[in-house]
Amino acid sequence: MDWKVLFVAGAVGLVGCRTPASSERIADPEVPTLALVGGTVYPSPEATPIPEGVVLISAGRISAVGPRSEVEIPAGATVLDTSGQTLLAGFWNSHVHFTEPWGQESATQPAPVLEQHLRNMLLRHGFVHVVDTGSFPEATLALRRRIEAGELAGPSIITAGAPLAPVDGTPWYVPVKLPELRTPEQAKAIVKEQLAGGTDAIKLFTASLTAHKPYPVMPLAIVQAVTEEAHAHGKPVFAHPTNVAGLSAAVEGGVDVVVHTAPMAGPLPDSLHEAMVRRKVALVPTLSLFEWELKRANEEPAVLERFTQAGAEQVRHHARLGGRILFGTDVGYMTDDDPRREYTLLREAGLDLRDILASLTTNPATQFGQDSRTGRLAPGLDADVVVIDGDPSRDIEALAKVRLVLRQGKLVYRSSPIPSSLARPTAP
């Protein structure tokens, strides 16, 4: 089937309490401990930051978190001074693609080549967990296998594999024809086939930006068939909405995550915002994507402003109603991998630091069923840690000033040379 060789990209807990973090020990005394000492620690978006904090890591997990005055550093521990820096849980990017040539060849590329791409695209920005919302399934699964086997340093990957489109709905920017869903029965069969092949989710174009209008919209009965089948297998469904009709079909059809705002639609009806929140549909804004697209198309400033404001208002309204927001940039399609513009646009849309940190950590961990393992800095959780320069409560762009990144206690990125003893994850 031609969709198996597709090239696709997108276009348009313990919630911390306000008391000192626990310093309970869960360390294995036989395993050397890594101590990150002296920085300001954010145990979770909701928790009070700990100045002069300590995070202890042993056997890939966090063994203690607390003030420096209260956490004993074991003899023989490796100590990294993080004074003047900020420690956060590992970040999630909930909208990426591995469709560039190196990603297509991930089964055969040398590990150092793949590591360099993963470092540049994701790890150096703190992303230790990513959600692939459309790629070459076999290649992305091969990349994940190599990462999880310890062959190369990289993020955890949730992949939706090959996206599904309405009839005549392959977007104009996709160079091969996507699988088209024609009937509910056929849709269910394709969902079963994709999930049996190892993908973790299903991605739909509920409305597609095609070369000719009107843009095709996926019928509600087909969206419902997809979500019913995927949910029966315990898997989520993502939707690329494009416009109001596509967003309505996604929300009414039962999808779990909308992977873009829809600034083309302008202000959305209150009833649609309310339905998204009531049905617990998460939103990935990708605000910087639209700005990037319009600038490279040399659109007029007025068009750029209209799109920017429309997307920001959709995010603002969703957040105001209590909707879940997941951070994502569409990197892999968007060639600019720097997330700082997205942080700035989210802040300008009305999200505060707590909201943005939640979109990077606790929200996706909860959304994708991993909140018992990651998303916070707490004893017993995986040691997924990002160390940044500066204070993000004063400057949101500090979130992009990444100095050090750990995934399950392994040092996967450091802005200065990484000690060889910490640089590469070992096979489990």
C-alpha positions in Angstrom: 0.0 0.0 0.0 1.4 3.4 -1.0 0.6 5.0 2.4 3.3 2.8 4.1 5.9 4.8 2.3 4.3 8.2 2.9 6.0 11.5 3.6 3.8 13.6 5.7 4.0 16.8 7.7 1.6 19.1 9.5 0.7 22.5 8.0 -1.6 24.8 9.3 0.0 13.0 39.8 1.1 13.7 42.8 0.3 17.3 42.0 3.0 19.1 44.0 1.7 20.7 47.2 2.9 24.0 48.6 5.2 22.4 51.2 8.9 21.4 50.9 9.4 18.5 48.5 9.9 15.0 50.0 13.4 13.9 50.7 12.3 10.2 51.1 15.1 7.8 50.0 14.5 5.2 47.4 18.1 4.8 46.3 19.9 1.4 45.9 23.1 1.8 48.0 25.0 -0.3 45.5 24.4 2.1 42.6 26.4 5.4 42.4 24.2 8.5 42.9 24.2 11.6 40.9 23.5 14.8 42.8 22.3 18.0 41.1 23.0 20.6 43.8 22.3 24.3 44.3 19.7 25.3 41.7 16.1 26.3 42.0 14.0 23.1 41.8 10.5 23.1 40.4 9.1 19.7 41.6 5.9 20.3 39.5 4.1 23.2 37.9 1.9 23.5 41.0 4.6 23.2 43.7 6.4 26.0 45.3 9.9 26.2 43.8 12.8 25.1 46.1 15.7 27.5 46.2 19.1 26.0 46.8 17.6 22.6 46.0 19.0 19.1 45.5 17.8 16.3 43.2 19.4 13.0 43.9 19.3 10.3 41.2 20.2 6.6 41.5 19.5 3.7 39.1 17.8 5.9 36.7 15.2 7.2 39.2 14.9 10.2 41.5 15.7 9.2 45.0 15.4 12.5 46.8 14.2 16.0 46.1 14.4 18.9 48.6 16.3 21.9 50.1 20.1 21.6 50.2 19.9 22.0 54.0 17.7 18.9 54.3 18.9 16.4 51.7 22.0 14.4 52.6 24.3 13.8 49.6 25.7 10.2 49.9 29.5 9.7 50.0 30.8 8.8 46.6 28.0 10.6 44.7 28.8 12.4 41.5 28.0 16.1 42.2 27.0 18.6 39.5 26.8 22.2 40.7 23.6 23.8 39.3 23.8 27.0 41.3 22.1 29.9 39.6 20.2 27.5 37.3 16.6 26.1 37.4 15.8 22.4 37.5 12.6 21.1 35.8 11.0 17.8 34.9 11.9 16.6 31.4 9.9 18.3 28.6 7.4 16.8 26.2 7.0 18.0 22.6 3.6 16.7 21.7 3.8 17.5 17.9 6.9 16.4 16.0 7.7 14.5 12.8 10.5 12.2 11.7 9.9 12.6 8.0 13.2 14.2 7.1 15.6 11.9 5.1 17.6 10.9 8.2 14.4 9.8 9.9 13.4 7.8 6.8 16.7 5.9 7.0 16.8 5.4 10.8 17.0 1.6 10.6 20.4 1.8 8.8 21.9 5.2 9.7 25.0 5.0 12.0 24.1 5.7 15.6 26.3 8.9 15.8 24.5 10.4 12.8 21.1 9.8 14.3 22.2 11.1 17.7 23.4 14.3 16.2 20.0 14.9 14.5 18.1 14.0 17.7 20.3 16.2 19.7 19.9 19.2 17.4 16.1 18.7 16.9 15.0 17.7 20.3 17.4 16.9 23.2 19.2 20.2 23.3 15.8 21.9 23.8 15.0 19.6 26.8 12.5 17.3 24.9 13.0 13.8 26.4 9.5 12.7 25.4 7.9 13.3 22.0 4.7 12.5 20.2 5.1 11.9 16.4 1.9 12.9 14.7 2.7 11.5 11.3 5.7 9.7 9.8 7.0 6.7 8.0 5.8 4.0 10.5 8.5 1.4 10.0 11.3 3.9 10.1 10.0 5.6 13.3 9.5 2.3 15.0 13.0 1.3 14.1 14.3 4.6 15.5 12.4 4.0 18.8 13.8 0.4 19.0 17.3 1.7 18.7 16.8 4.3 21.3 15.2 2.0 23.8 17.8 -0.7 23.3 20.4 1.9 24.4 22.1 2.0 21.0 21.8 5.8 20.9 20.6 8.7 23.1 17.2 9.9 22.2 13.7 10.7 23.5 10.9 8.4 24.2 8.6 8.3 21.2 4.8 7.9 20.9 4.0 7.5 17.2 0.8 7.8 15.2 2.3 6.4 12.1 0.5 7.2 8.8 -2.2 9.8 9.0 -5.7 9.1 7.5 -7.6 11.5 5.3 -11.1 12.0 4.0 -11.9 11.1 0.4 -9.8 13.3 -2.0 -8.3 14.8 1.2 -4.6 14.4 0.9 -3.2 17.9 1.7 -1.5 19.7 -1.1 1.8 19.7 0.7 1.9 15.9 1.0 3.7 14.4 -2.1 2.0 10.9 -1.9 -1.6 10.0 -1.5 -2.7 9.2 2.0 -5.1 6.4 2.9 -8.6 7.7 2.4 -11.5 6.7 4.7 -14.6 6.0 2.7 -16.9 4.0 5.0 -17.0 3.3 8.8 -16.2 -0.4 8.2 -13.2 0.4 6.0 -12.0 2.9 8.6 -12.1 0.4 11.4 -10.2 -2.1 9.3 -7.4 0.4 8.6 -7.2 1.4 12.3 -6.8 -2.3 13.3 -4.1 -2.7 10.7 -2.1 0.3 11.8 -2.3 -0.5 15.5 -1.3 -4.2 14.8 1.7 -2.8 13.0 2.9 -1.2 16.3 1.8 2.4 16.2 0.5 4.0 19.4 -2.2 6.3 18.1 -4.2 7.2 15.1 -4.0 10.6 13.3 -6.8 12.0 11.2 -7.1 15.0 8.9 -10.7 15.8 9.8 -10.5 18.6 7.3 -7.7 18.9 4.7 -5.9 21.9 3.2 -6.2 20.7 -0.4 -5.3 22.6 -3.6 -9.0 23.3 -4.3 -11.9 24.4 -2.2 -14.1 23.4 -0.6 -11.7 21.6 1.7 -12.8 18.0 2.3 -14.2 17.3 5.7 -14.2 13.8 7.2 -17.8 12.6 7.8 -18.8 12.4 11.5 -19.7 8.7 11.2 -16.2 7.9 10.0 -14.5 9.9 12.8 -16.7 8.1 15.3 -15.8 4.7 13.8 -12.1 5.5 14.1 -12.3 6.7 17.7 -14.4 3.7 18.7 -12.0 1.2 17.2 -8.9 3.0 18.6 -10.4 3.4 22.0 -11.3 -0.3 22.1 -7.6 -1.0 21.8 -6.8 1.6 24.4 -5.2 4.0 21.9 -5.7 7.8 21.4 -6.8 9.6 18.3 -5.3 12.9 17.1 -7.0 15.3 14.7 -5.6 18.0 12.4 -8.7 20.3 12.2 -7.8 23.1 9.7 -11.2 24.9 10.0 -14.4 25.0 12.1 -16.0 22.1 10.2 -12.9 19.9 10.8 -12.7 20.9 14.4 -16.4 20.2 14.9 -16.1 16.8 13.3 -13.1 16.0 15.5 -14.7 17.1 18.8 -18.1 15.5 18.1 -16.4 12.4 16.8 -14.6 11.7 20.0 -10.9 12.5 19.3 -8.6 12.9 22.2 -6.2 15.6 21.0 -6.4 18.4 18.4 -2.9 18.9 17.1 -3.2 22.5 16.0 -5.3 25.5 16.7 -7.4 26.6 13.6 -6.6 30.3 13.1 -8.0 30.1 9.6 -11.4 29.9 11.2 -11.0 33.1 13.2 -12.9 33.3 16.5 -14.6 30.0 17.4 -18.1 29.6 18.7 -18.3 29.5 22.5 -20.3 26.2 22.1 -17.3 24.6 20.3 -14.9 25.7 23.0 -17.2 24.4 25.7 -17.7 21.1 23.9 -13.9 20.6 23.6 -13.5 21.1 27.4 -16.5 19.0 28.3 -15.3 16.1 26.2 -11.8 16.5 27.5 -10.2 17.2 24.1 -6.6 18.4 24.6 -5.2 21.1 22.4 -1.7 21.5 20.9 -1.5 25.2 19.9 1.6 25.2 17.5 1.2 29.0 17.3 4.8 29.6 16.0 4.1 27.3 13.1 1.5 29.6 11.5 3.8 32.6 12.0 6.7 30.6 10.3 4.5 29.5 7.4 3.1 32.9 6.7 6.5 34.6 6.9 8.1 32.2 4.4 5.1 32.7 2.1 5.7 36.5 2.3 2.1 37.2 3.5 1.1 40.7 4.3 1.6 41.8 8.0 -2.1 42.2 8.4 -2.6 38.5 7.5 0.1 37.5 10.0 -1.5 39.5 12.7 -5.0 38.1 12.0 -3.7 34.5 12.2 -1.6 35.2 15.3 -4.5 36.8 17.2 -7.0 34.1 16.1 -4.7 31.3 17.3 -3.9 33.1 20.6 -7.6 33.7 21.3 -8.4 30.0 20.8 -5.7 29.1 23.2 -6.8 31.7 25.7 -10.4 30.6 25.6 -9.5 26.9 25.9 -7.3 27.6 29.0 -9.8 29.9 30.6 -12.4 27.1 30.5 -10.0 24.7 32.1 -9.0 22.8 28.9 -5.8 20.8 28.8 -3.0 22.3 26.7 0.0 20.3 25.4 3.1 21.9 24.1 4.1 21.2 20.5 6.0 22.8 17.7 5.6 20.7 14.6 9.4 20.4 14.3 10.4 17.9 11.6 8.0 19.7 9.3 8.9 23.2 10.6 12.7 23.4 10.0 13.2 25.9 12.8 13.7 23.7 15.9 14.1 26.5 18.4 11.0 26.5 20.7 11.5 29.9 22.3 9.1 31.7 19.9 6.3 29.2 20.9 7.0 30.0 24.6 6.7 33.7 23.9 3.5 33.3 21.9 1.9 31.1 24.6 2.8 33.7 27.2 1.3 36.5 25.0 -1.8 34.4 24.7 -2.3 34.6 28.4 -0.7 31.4 29.7 1.4 31.9 32.9 4.5 30.0 33.8 2.5 27.3 35.6 0.3 26.7 32.5 3.3 26.5 30.2 5.2 24.2 32.5 2.1 22.0 32.7 1.9 21.9 28.9 5.5 20.7 28.9 5.3 18.2 31.7 2.3 17.1 33.8 -0.4 17.6 31.1 1.2 15.3 28.5 2.3 12.8 31.1 -1.3 12.5 32.2 -2.7 12.6 28.7 -0.6 9.7 27.6 -0.8 7.6 30.7 2.7 8.1 32.0 2.1 10.3 35.0 3.1 7.5 37.4 6.6 7.5 35.8 7.4 11.0 34.6 6.3 14.7 34.4 7.4 15.7 37.9 10.6 15.7 40.0 9.6 13.4 42.9 11.1 10.3 44.6 10.4 7.1 42.7 9.8 8.7 39.3 12.1 8.4 36.3 15.0 10.8 36.4 13.9 13.0 33.5 15.4 16.3 34.3 16.1 19.6 32.4 18.5 22.2 33.8 18.2 25.7 32.3 19.9 29.0 32.8 18.0 31.8 34.3 14.6 32.2 36.0 11.6 31.4 33.8 9.2 33.2 36.2 11.0 36.4 35.0 11.7 35.5 31.4 9.8 32.8 29.7 12.5 32.4 27.1 14.7 31.0 29.8 13.0 27.7 29.2 14.9 27.5 25.9 18.3 28.1 27.6 19.0 24.5 28.2 22.2 23.5 29.9 21.7 19.9 30.8 19.2 17.1 30.0 18.8 13.7 31.7 16.6 10.9 30.5 16.1 8.1 33.1 19.2 9.4 34.8 21.4 9.2 31.7 23.0 12.5 30.5 21.7 12.9 26.9 22.6 16.6 26.4 24.9 19.1 28.0 25.8 22.5 26.5 29.4 22.0 27.4 31.3 18.7 26.8 29.7 15.7 28.5 31.9 13.5 30.7 32.3 10.2 28.9 31.2 8.3 32.0 27.7 10.0 31.7 27.3 10.6 28.0 25.7 7.5 26.5 22.8 5.5 27.9 23.5 1.8 28.4 21.4 -1.0 27.2 18.8 -2.2 29.7 
